[in-house]
Amino acid sequence: MQYAGFTLRNNLFVAPMAGVTDRPFRQLCKKLGAGVAVSEMVTSNSLLYGSAKTRRRANHEGEVDPISVQIAGADPQMMADAARYNADNGAQIIDINMGCPAKKVCNVMAGSALMQDEPLVARILEAVVAAVPDTPVTLKFRTGWNRQHRNAPAVARIAEESGIRAIAIHGRTRADQYMGEAEYDTIAHVKTLVKIPVIANGDITSPEKAKYVLDYTGADGVMIGRAAQGRPWIFRETEHYLATGELMPPPLVSEILQVCRDHLADLYAFYGEDTGVKVARKHISWYTKGLVGSAAFRRAMNQLPDVPSQLAAVEDFFGQLAQQDARLRYEEELPQELAA
């Protein structure tokens, strides 16, 4: 896929997720089949550039191209400065967040709250595009502020006129948060209005759903978020399904144990062991969710204080799984009487 001046291996994108899409997770998703992985949101507040959290979020060392960094804020000049700062520090694509529904973001009129003020949207987009003339700028937003105000078509036109190179649309309004089901009619409509690439996002949880959404909306690509948590190989599975129409068999337990080992090692190195152990807990929980016996394992694992005990628990859990079946088996796949 041609995207913002880059040739991608496919049209599969990792959605930016706060507290999730750090460098280790982005690298893992790219390794397992994603074409682009967008960073966690980086604040436009220049006072925070020196914070440890912001420095980590802007760390792209060893990351596979293209490096896409998402910025958030509500002031055109500060957003322009943030774009320039990140472009100077390795960002190859600047992505603007107008999709986050979190209250702490919307309360300062950033994220999806900006969709209430279309003139401000235009000023921000124009300022950012002008600030980094040699770096492509993309935009992520929702279908609207609420179901009575689905103004994604207007925002998409503003984006194209402002020089935005591609857009990603989550099929919910800000008011929907993550409740209910995503709708794709608005995305399909937007696709007919603009010439820049349109990426569809929201409730894409399987290879089959990815194909359905691509066919239904005519979108140029799909963006997967929560479904990749604990299952980053969904990108490999989806890439294969879109190319062949066939589903891959479930991965080997031994392979996923190695994926988990490598991911944990990256987390410990990236955050340091103390913080790394805490961050690793949620990823281990996602990796094991739905697997046989995982509920008791997660309760015990969350009490483990250090790297050796955490690694030993993971080895033991996957070792027991491998004795039952060489491939990953989730509880809903077992006969009902065994799953009870």
N, C-alpha and C positions, 0 to 999 in steps of 0.2 A: 504493500500500500504506500502511495505517496502522501506524506503528511507533513505540512509546515516546512517543506524543503528537505525532508528526510525520507529515505526509502526504508520502510519497516518490513520486518519478516512476515507480518500479518496485520489484520485489523482488530486486534484484541488489546484492550487497554486496562491497566490496573487503576481503579478509582482512587483518588487521594482520600485517605482516611486518617483523621487525627489519632495519634497514638498507635498507629498500625503501619503505615507506609513509610517506615524509616528506611535507611539505606540497606540494612541486611534483608528486609522483606522485599524491597524493590529489586535487589539483585537476584534474589531467589525466584521471584515471579518471572523475571526476564529469562533466567536460566531454564525455567520450566515452560516457556512458550509465549510469554506476553511480548507484544510489540513495543509498548510504551508503558512505563510505570511512573505516575505523577506523584511528586513528593507530598509529604504532609504540608499543611498550610503554614506559611511563614508570615509573621506579622509585618505590617507596613510601618510599625512604630520604630523609628530609628534608634530610640533609646534602648530597645531590646536586642539590637544587633550583637551586643557583646555578651549576652546571656549564654550560659552553657547549652540550654535547650535550643536556642536559635542557631548556635554554632553547629550543633549536631545535625539539625535539620538542613543546614546548608552544606553538609559534608558529603561530597560526591566522589570521594577518592576510590578509584578502581571501578566505578560504575560504568556499565555499558551504555553507549549512546543510543538514543538521544536522552539528555538529562533535562527533564521537565520539572520546574519548580513552581509551586502554586503560592501566590501571594493574596493577602486579604486585607481589606481596609475600606474606608469610606471617603478619604480625602484624596483628590486627584494628585496633588503635588507629592504627598507622602507615598502614594502608590507608585508614582513615577520614580521616586527616589529608591523605593524598594526594588523595583524592576531593574534599575541600573545597578544597584548593589549586588543583586543576585546574578545578573549577567556578567558582572566583573568577577564574580566568584565561581564561575563554571556553569551556570545555567545556560542551556542551549535553546530552551523553550520557556517562556514565561506564561504561566496559566493563571488567570484571574478567577478568584472564588466569588461567585454569586449564587452558590448552591447550598452552602451550609445553613441548616435550619436551627442550629443551637442558639439558645437564648442569649448566652454571653456574647455571641457574635452578632446576632440580630439586634440586641439592645444598643449596640453602638453603630447601628445602621450599616453594618457590613454583611457579608454573605448574602443570603437570599433576601434580606430586608431591602437591599438596594433595588430590587425589582419594583418597589413601590414608587421609585423616583427615576423615571426614564431619562430626563435631562441630565441627572447626575450620572447615570450609567454612561451616557455618551461622553461626558466630560472625563470620566475616569478612563474609559477605553482609549479615547484620543490622546490623553496625557501619557498613558503607559506606552502606547504604540510609538509616539513621538520620542519618548525617552530612550528607547532601545531600537533604533532604526535597523540595526543589523541582526536583531534577534526576533524570531517569530513569536507572536503573542496569541494565545488561545483563551477561550472563555468557557467556564462551566456554570450552568444555571439550572433553575427548575422550570416547570411549566407555567408557574405564576406565583403570586403571593398567596392566593386562596382559590378555591374552585370557581368563585364568581369573577375572578380577575386572572384568567390564564393569558398573560400577555407575553408568553415566550415568542410568538411570531414577531411582535414589535421589537423585542430585545434582540432577536436574531438579525433583523434588518439593520438595527443600530450597530450591531457588532460588525456586520459585513461592511457597512459604510465607513466604520471607524478604522478599518484595516486589520481586524481580527482575522487570523488565518484558518481557524477551525473552531467549532463549538461542540460541547458535550451537554446533553440535556437529560436531567433526571426526571423520570415520568411521574413525579409527584409535585404538588405545590408546597410552599413553605409551611402552610398551615397543616398539611398532612403529616409533617415530620417523616417518620418511616412507617406510618400506620397504613392499613388497607393495602390495596394492590396498586402497583404502578400502572399508569395508562399510557398507551403509545400513540393514540390518535393525534395528540398535539405534536409529538415528534415527527410523525409522518407528514403532517401539514407543514411544519417548518421546513422539512426537507424539500418541499416543492417551491419554497420561497427564496432560497439562497443557493449560491453556487459553491460556497466554501464547504469543506467536509463537515458532516453532522454525525456525531457519535451518540448512540442511544445508551442510556443507563437506567438501572432500576429493576430489581427482582430478576436479574439474569443469573440463574442458579444452576444451569446445566448446559451441556452442549446443545441439546435439542431446543432449549429456550433461547439460546443465542441465535440459532438459525431462524427460529420463528420470528424473533424481534427484527433481525436483519431483513427478512422477507416482508414482514408486515409494514415496517416503517420506510424501507428503502434506504436506511441509514448506511453510511460508509463504514461504520465499525461499531463495536459494542464495548462498553466499559463495565467491568465486573468489580464489585466491591466486597460486600460482606461474605459472599459465597466463596471467596478466595481465602478467607481466614481459616487456617487449618487445613486448607485443601488447595495450595497454590498450583498443584498439577492440573487444576481445572482448565488452565490455559492450554496445556499440551493436549488434553482430551478434546477441548473445543476446536483447536486448530486441526486436529486429525479428523474430527467429525465433519467440519465444514469442507475439508478437502476430499473426503472419501464417502461421506454419508454413513460411515460405520462407527459404532461406539468401541472404544478401547476396552479391554478387560480391566478389572480393578487392578491397581498397582500391587506389586509384591510387598508384603509386610517388611521384608528385609530392605527394600529400596526406600520405603518411607521412614524406616528407622534411621537410615543413613541421611536422608533429607533433613530429618529432625535434628540429628547430631550436628550436621554442618550448620544448620540455622542457629542452634543454640551456641555453638562456638563463635559464630559471627556476633551474636548478641552480647556474649560475655566480653568479647574483644572491643566492641563498639561502645558499650555503656560502662565497662568496668564490671568486676564480678558482683559487687553488692547490688547495684541497680540492675545489672544484667539478669540476675536471678529473679528479681521482681518482675521485670518485663517478660522474661521467659515463661512465667507461670501462665499468663493468658494465652500465649501461643501453644504451649503444651496442652492446655485445656481445649483449645480449638482443634488441635491435631487429633485428640482422642475422643472428642464429642461424638456420641452415637456408636462408638465401638463397644464391643461386648465387655462388660465389667468396668467401664470407664468412670462411672459415677463415683464408686468407692475410691478408685485410683486418684481422681482429681481432688477429692476431699483430703486424702493423705498427702498428696503432692504439694498442695498449697501451704502445708505446714513446714515443708523442708527448707532449711535455712541457708544452704550453701551449694556450690557447684557440684562437688562430688556426690552428695546425696541426691540432688536433682537428676544428674546423669544416670546414676545407678537405678533410680526409680523408672526412668524412661526405658532403659535397657531391659529391665525386668518385665515391664508391662508389655512391650512389643515382643519380647521373647516368648511370653505366655501366649500372645495372639498367634505367633508363628506356629506354635505347636498345634493349634486348632485348625488353621487354614493358612496356606502359603500366601494367599491374597487377602487384602483388606476386606473384612465383612462387617457391615453395619447392622445394628440390631433389627432395623426394619426389614432387612433382607432375610432374616432367619424365619423359619416356620413359626407361626404364632404361639404354639405351645412351648417352644424353646425360649422365645423372647419374653414370655410372661414371668 
